[in-house]
Amino acid sequence: MNRVPLKSNSPRRVAFDILERIERERSYADILVDRALAGGGLKGPDRGLLNELVFGVLRRRGTLDHIIGCCSSMAVGKIERRVLNLLRIGLYQILFLDRIPVSAAVNETVELAKTAAPRAAGFINAVLRRADREKGSLAWPEGDPAALISARHSLPRWLAEKWILQLGPDETEALADAINETPQLTVRVNTLKISRGDLLGRFRDEGVEALPTDYSPVGIRILSPLNPAALFGFKEGFLTVQDESSQLASIFLAPMPGETVLDLCAAPGGKTTHLAQLMGNRGLLVACDRDPRKFPRIEETALRLGISIIRPLALDASLPLDDLGGRRFDRILVDAPCSGLGVLRRNPEAKWRLAAHDLERMARLQSSIIRNASEHLVDGGVLLYSTCSVSMEENEEVVNDFLSEKRNFVVEDLRTVLPAHPDVFTEQGMFRSWPHRHGMDGFFAARLIKS
């Protein structure tokens, strides 16, 4: 079927096209939304509506589909994809956007359907109106916690089951609710140019509401609704966007000025530039990624922050690191590719793409990367293994399997780094954060020392 031509001034049309592309092409929501906004066709409140519709539908898709199933004469699995996306867009407005009248949500969706799926316009109208009438008396699964959480809190069933085993049903509900919320903007202060206290002071002078982060000593939470590039000091390189949990990875590795550091899987470069910052921009930092097309973004950020010690190297870390020529490093960051279960707040489309077997596949990849990296660490050196996942398979199990094979490595207790915050560490002294507990992305880190 041909793609529907867009009207650049209609946020619902643009949202529909983006949702279609995400499912059809496995595209990323943030990239598509940014491109649409950069095009300049949407103005004022329509820009916010586009963002809300795309990310809201993706976050609440499981709940929306459950309600559609309750109000439709056709099973959700048999509804054509584009019709289903239209229903999701309309229903999301009815249930979650109080500022939009129900009549407008229904009528605008039906009008869109007349060009996107003409034969389904009447069906869409009927389902949306029934959903509005019956929204207070809908049936929800009973006697099955995973099914109830999946429907009410918009989680794939397999993930609800997994988290219930890991956390229990009450915490799983809390976690599901947390990942359905829009994450707060967090920035990292570039201490090569300014202190956190001074930057907070400048924000106050500019009328920007901001608070220091609770765990990272260089983080700031921005409470005012601003584009990051509009913040004071962004262009001057005083700050860069980075979640608090991600900031802690570089702090845990703790590179020193003058050292040689290897950063594997470095793109998009948040941790890379933080490592260089901690090194005082002195020493050598080799930043590797398998896709050299990602290097310009790292280089642009480094230039803005005033960092010059980063040396990009195209390298597939899942294979033996022959391109390093036998070189060894004082410290190595293995920020391994992962399922991304810890950052579903930011990438909600991922939860509908993942399956349980993906965790095992990722664990095999992660194991190969950490083994390859370990061959290039000096005796007495430090290796930090980290992921933005909360699954045991990708984290503790990968580390423990590695330690059983590499007897010359031991885990160093990270609680000594943040002694005031024992709640973010496991019994082994590994770092693990949760969105619903700690207000930051789900993240894992283990610090390994080579004897």
C-alpha positions, 0 to 999 in steps of 0.5 A, spaced: 500 500 500 502 506 498 504 511 503 499 517 505 502 524 503 502 528 509 500 535 510 505 538 514 501 542 518 497 536 521 500 533 527 495 527 527 497 526 520 505 526 521 504 522 528 500 517 524 506 516 518 511 516 524 507 510 527 507 507 521 514 507 519 516 505 526 512 498 525 514 498 518 521 499 518 523 498 525 525 506 525 526 510 531 521 514 534 526 520 537 529 520 530 523 521 526 520 526 531 526 530 531 526 530 523 519 532 523 520 538 527 526 540 524 522 540 517 518 547 520 511 545 518 508 544 525 508 550 529 506 552 536 502 547 540 502 542 534 509 541 535 508 538 542 501 535 540 506 531 535 511 529 540 505 527 545 501 523 540 507 519 538 510 517 544 504 517 548 501 511 543 508 507 544 508 508 551 500 506 552 500 501 546 498 495 550 493 498 554 490 502 548 490 495 544 486 492 550 481 497 550 480 496 542 479 489 543 473 490 548 470 495 544 471 492 537 467 486 533 474 484 530 480 481 534 486 486 535 490 481 531 486 481 525 485 489 524 489 492 519 496 495 521 494 502 519 487 502 522 489 499 528 494 505 528 489 510 527 484 507 533 490 508 537 491 515 536 484 517 537 483 513 543 489 516 546 486 522 545 480 520 548 483 517 554 489 521 556 489 528 553 484 532 557 485 538 553 482 535 547 475 534 547 472 527 545 468 530 539 474 533 536 479 526 537 473 522 534 472 527 528 479 528 527 481 521 527 475 519 522 477 525 517 484 522 517 481 515 516 478 518 510 484 518 506 489 513 510 484 508 510 477 510 507 474 503 508 475 503 515 472 510 517 465 508 519 469 502 523 473 507 527 468 512 528 464 506 532 470 503 536 472 510 538 465 512 540 463 506 544 470 506 547 468 513 550 461 511 552 464 504 556 471 507 558 468 507 566 466 499 565 471 496 561 473 489 563 480 487 565 483 481 566 482 477 573 486 472 577 492 473 572 497 478 575 501 478 568 495 479 564 492 485 568 499 488 568 500 487 561 493 490 559 493 496 565 500 498 565 502 497 557 507 491 558 508 485 553 506 479 557 513 476 557 516 482 560 510 483 565 512 475 567 519 476 567 519 483 572 514 479 576 519 474 578 524 479 579 520 484 583 514 482 585 507 484 582 506 491 586 513 493 584 512 491 577 506 495 577 510 501 579 516 500 574 511 499 568 508 506 571 515 509 571 517 507 564 510 510 561 512 517 564 516 522 560 523 522 563 526 529 565 531 532 562 538 531 565 544 534 563 552 533 565 556 539 567 562 540 563 567 541 569 573 543 564 569 549 563 564 551 569 562 548 576 556 545 577 554 550 583 556 556 578 552 553 572 546 552 577 547 559 579 547 562 572 540 558 570 537 561 576 539 568 573 536 566 567 529 563 570 531 556 569 528 551 574 533 546 576 536 542 581 542 538 582 542 530 581 542 526 587 547 521 585 551 524 580 556 530 582 556 533 576 548 532 574 543 537 573 535 536 573 532 541 568 525 542 571 523 548 566 520 545 559 526 547 555 529 545 549 536 543 551 540 547 545 536 553 548 539 552 555 544 557 557 551 555 556 549 549 551 553 552 545 559 554 549 560 547 551 558 548 559 553 542 559 551 536 555 545 532 555 546 525 559 541 521 564 544 521 571 545 513 571 549 514 565 553 519 568 555 514 573 558 509 569 564 514 567 565 516 575 565 508 576 571 507 571 574 513 574 580 514 569 586 519 571 589 524 567 595 522 563 592 514 562 590 510 556 583 509 556 579 504 551 572 505 550 568 500 546 561 501 543 562 508 544 557 512 540 553 516 541 559 519 546 556 521 552 560 517 556 566 518 552 566 525 553 565 524 560 571 520 561 575 525 557 572 530 562 575 526 568 581 525 565 582 533 565 583 532 557 590 529 558 592 522 556 589 518 550 582 515 549 580 511 544 573 511 542 571 505 538 564 503 534 563 498 529 559 504 525 564 509 523 558 513 521 557 515 528 563 518 529 561 525 527 556 526 532 562 524 538 567 529 534 562 534 534 560 534 541 567 533 543 569 540 539 563 543 543 566 541 550 573 543 548 575 536 548 581 533 544 584 527 546 579 522 543 581 518 537 575 514 534 577 507 531 572 503 527 572 496 530 567 490 531 568 489 539 564 482 538 571 480 534 578 479 536 580 486 537 586 485 532 586 493 530 589 495 536 595 491 535 596 488 541 596 495 545 594 495 552 590 500 556 590 502 563 582 502 563 577 499 559 569 501 558 565 496 556 558 499 555 555 493 551 550 493 546 543 491 550 536 490 550 535 497 552 530 495 558 532 500 562 531 506 557 524 504 555 522 511 558 526 514 552 525 508 547 518 506 548 517 502 541 523 497 544 518 494 548 514 492 542 520 489 538 523 485 544 522 478 545 524 474 551 529 470 547 533 477 545 536 477 552 539 470 551 542 473 544 544 479 547 548 476 553 552 472 548 554 478 544 556 481 551 560 475 553 564 475 547 565 483 547 567 483 555 572 477 553 575 480 547 576 487 551 579 483 557 585 481 553 587 488 552 587 491 559 594 492 563 595 488 569 592 492 575 588 495 570 580 497 571 574 494 566 567 497 567 562 493 564 555 496 563 549 496 560 542 500 560 538 494 561 535 491 568 535 484 566 539 479 570 541 475 563 545 481 561 548 483 567 550 479 573 550 472 569 554 475 564 559 478 569 559 471 573 560 467 567 566 471 565 569 471 572 568 463 572 572 463 566 577 469 567 580 467 574 585 473 574 579 478 575 575 480 581 569 484 582 571 491 586 565 493 591 562 500 588 559 501 594 565 505 596 564 510 590 557 512 593 557 510 600 551 514 602 547 511 597 547 503 598 540 502 595 543 502 588 548 497 589 547 489 589 550 484 595 556 483 590 557 491 590 554 492 583 550 498 581 543 497 579 538 503 578 531 502 577 526 508 574 521 507 579 526 507 585 531 512 583 528 517 578 533 515 573 534 510 567 535 503 569 542 501 569 547 496 571 555 497 572 560 492 575 567 494 576 573 489 575 580 489 577 585 485 573 590 482 578 
